[in-house]
């Protein structure tokens, strides 16, 4: 069975997700302490940044999976099957 992601890919994704988690904690604090309209602006800006970071993580996950899983295919038919599965994921979740 093929590896889903390489160790380096997993490490990078986990690092990215930890940063998003930190951003979301910051947003929670901004919202909890919001008193002025500019506080809401700051929270919205941070939410947009976190959303963009999650989108990038999603693309990185799929791109890494495409490279790793198709490279580990036993033959062309296996590679095509794996690529089709990943394309279906992209269609479903993007």
C-alpha positions as YAML, in Angstrom:
chain: A
units: angstrom
residues:
- id: 1
  name: UNK
  ca: [0.00, 0.00, 0.00]
- id: 2
  name: UNK
  ca: [1.27, 3.46, -0.88]
- id: 3
  name: UNK
  ca: [2.17, 6.05, 1.67]
- id: 4
  name: UNK
  ca: [-0.40, 8.86, 1.81]
- id: 5
  name: UNK
  ca: [2.18, 11.61, 2.41]
- id: 6
  name: UNK
  ca: [5.90, 11.66, 3.00]
- id: 7
  name: UNK
  ca: [7.24, 12.45, 6.43]
- id: 8
  name: UNK
  ca: [8.39, 15.87, 5.23]
- id: 9
  name: UNK
  ca: [4.95, 16.62, 3.75]
- id: 10
  name: UNK
  ca: [3.27, 15.66, 7.02]
- id: 11
  name: UNK
  ca: [5.70, 17.79, 9.03]
- id: 12
  name: UNK
  ca: [5.11, 20.84, 6.82]
- id: 13
  name: UNK
  ca: [1.33, 20.46, 6.94]
- id: 14
  name: UNK
  ca: [1.34, 20.06, 10.71]
- id: 15
  name: UNK
  ca: [3.43, 23.22, 11.01]
- id: 16
  name: UNK
  ca: [1.01, 25.14, 8.78]
- id: 17
  name: UNK
  ca: [-1.99, 23.91, 10.75]
- id: 18
  name: UNK
  ca: [-0.38, 24.88, 14.05]
- id: 19
  name: UNK
  ca: [0.00, 28.42, 12.70]
- id: 20
  name: UNK
  ca: [-3.67, 28.46, 11.68]
- id: 21
  name: UNK
  ca: [-4.60, 27.25, 15.15]
- id: 22
  name: UNK
  ca: [-2.65, 30.16, 16.63]
- id: 23
  name: UNK
  ca: [-4.38, 32.59, 14.29]
- id: 24
  name: UNK
  ca: [-7.78, 31.28, 15.37]
- id: 25
  name: UNK
  ca: [-6.89, 31.64, 19.04]
- id: 26
  name: UNK
  ca: [-5.94, 35.23, 18.31]
- id: 27
  name: UNK
  ca: [-9.27, 35.79, 16.57]
- id: 28
  name: UNK
  ca: [-11.10, 34.39, 19.59]
- id: 29
  name: UNK
  ca: [-9.30, 36.87, 21.84]
- id: 30
  name: UNK
  ca: [-10.02, 39.75, 19.47]
- id: 31
  name: UNK
  ca: [-13.71, 38.90, 19.42]
- id: 32
  name: UNK
  ca: [-13.89, 38.39, 23.17]
- id: 33
  name: UNK
  ca: [-12.36, 41.83, 23.76]
- id: 34
  name: UNK
  ca: [-14.04, 43.66, 20.84]
- id: 35
  name: UNK
  ca: [-15.31, 47.07, 21.88]
- id: 36
  name: UNK
  ca: [-15.01, 49.22, 18.77]
- id: 37
  name: UNK
  ca: [-15.73, 48.74, 15.06]
- id: 38
  name: UNK
  ca: [-11.99, 48.61, 14.37]
- id: 39
  name: UNK
  ca: [-11.77, 45.58, 16.67]
- id: 40
  name: UNK
  ca: [-14.26, 43.80, 14.38]
- id: 41
  name: UNK
  ca: [-12.19, 44.87, 11.37]
- id: 42
  name: UNK
  ca: [-9.10, 43.31, 12.92]
- id: 43
  name: UNK
  ca: [-10.96, 40.09, 13.71]
- id: 44
  name: UNK
  ca: [-12.32, 39.91, 10.15]
- id: 45
  name: UNK
  ca: [-8.85, 40.44, 8.73]
- id: 46
  name: UNK
  ca: [-7.43, 37.65, 10.87]
- id: 47
  name: UNK
  ca: [-10.31, 35.31, 9.97]
- id: 48
  name: UNK
  ca: [-9.65, 35.96, 6.28]
- id: 49
  name: UNK
  ca: [-5.96, 35.21, 6.78]
- id: 50
  name: UNK
  ca: [-6.77, 31.97, 8.61]
- id: 51
  name: UNK
  ca: [-9.19, 30.93, 5.87]
- id: 52
  name: UNK
  ca: [-6.56, 31.59, 3.22]
- id: 53
  name: UNK
  ca: [-3.99, 29.60, 5.21]
- id: 54
  name: UNK
  ca: [-6.42, 26.68, 5.45]
- id: 55
  name: UNK
  ca: [-7.04, 26.85, 1.70]
- id: 56
  name: UNK
  ca: [-3.29, 26.75, 1.07]
- id: 57
  name: UNK
  ca: [-2.99, 23.77, 3.41]
- id: 58
  name: UNK
  ca: [-5.73, 21.98, 1.48]
- id: 59
  name: UNK
  ca: [-3.94, 22.57, -1.83]
- id: 60
  name: UNK
  ca: [-0.64, 21.47, -0.31]
- id: 61
  name: UNK
  ca: [-2.26, 18.30, 1.05]
- id: 62
  name: UNK
  ca: [-3.68, 17.34, -2.32]
- id: 63
  name: UNK
  ca: [-0.56, 18.31, -4.27]
- id: 64
  name: UNK
  ca: [1.60, 16.27, -1.91]
- id: 65
  name: UNK
  ca: [-0.77, 13.33, -2.11]
- id: 66
  name: UNK
  ca: [-0.73, 13.43, -5.89]
- id: 67
  name: UNK
  ca: [3.06, 13.35, -6.01]
- id: 68
  name: UNK
  ca: [3.53, 10.75, -3.28]
- id: 69
  name: UNK
  ca: [0.69, 8.42, -4.16]
- id: 70
  name: UNK
  ca: [1.17, 8.35, -7.91]
- id: 71
  name: UNK
  ca: [4.95, 7.94, -7.55]
- id: 72
  name: UNK
  ca: [4.33, 4.87, -5.41]
- id: 73
  name: UNK
  ca: [2.00, 3.27, -7.94]
- id: 74
  name: UNK
  ca: [2.76, -0.24, -9.11]
- id: 75
  name: UNK
  ca: [1.97, 0.55, -12.76]
- id: 76
  name: UNK
  ca: [0.25, 3.08, -15.00]
- id: 77
  name: UNK
  ca: [-3.24, 1.76, -14.28]
- id: 78
  name: UNK
  ca: [-2.63, 2.00, -10.53]
- id: 79
  name: UNK
  ca: [-1.29, 5.57, -10.93]
- id: 80
  name: UNK
  ca: [-4.37, 6.52, -12.97]
- id: 81
  name: UNK
  ca: [-6.69, 5.02, -10.35]
- id: 82
  name: UNK
  ca: [-4.95, 6.92, -7.55]
- id: 83
  name: UNK
  ca: [-5.00, 10.15, -9.55]
- id: 84
  name: UNK
  ca: [-8.72, 9.69, -10.25]
- id: 85
  name: UNK
  ca: [-9.39, 9.22, -6.53]
- id: 86
  name: UNK
  ca: [-7.49, 12.41, -5.69]
- id: 87
  name: UNK
  ca: [-9.29, 14.30, -8.47]
- id: 88
  name: UNK
  ca: [-12.61, 13.19, -6.97]
- id: 89
  name: UNK
  ca: [-11.47, 14.53, -3.57]
- id: 90
  name: UNK
  ca: [-10.62, 17.84, -5.19]
- id: 91
  name: UNK
  ca: [-14.01, 17.98, -6.85]
- id: 92
  name: UNK
  ca: [-15.80, 17.07, -3.62]
- id: 93
  name: UNK
  ca: [-14.02, 19.37, -1.20]
- id: 94
  name: UNK
  ca: [-12.77, 22.33, -3.24]
...
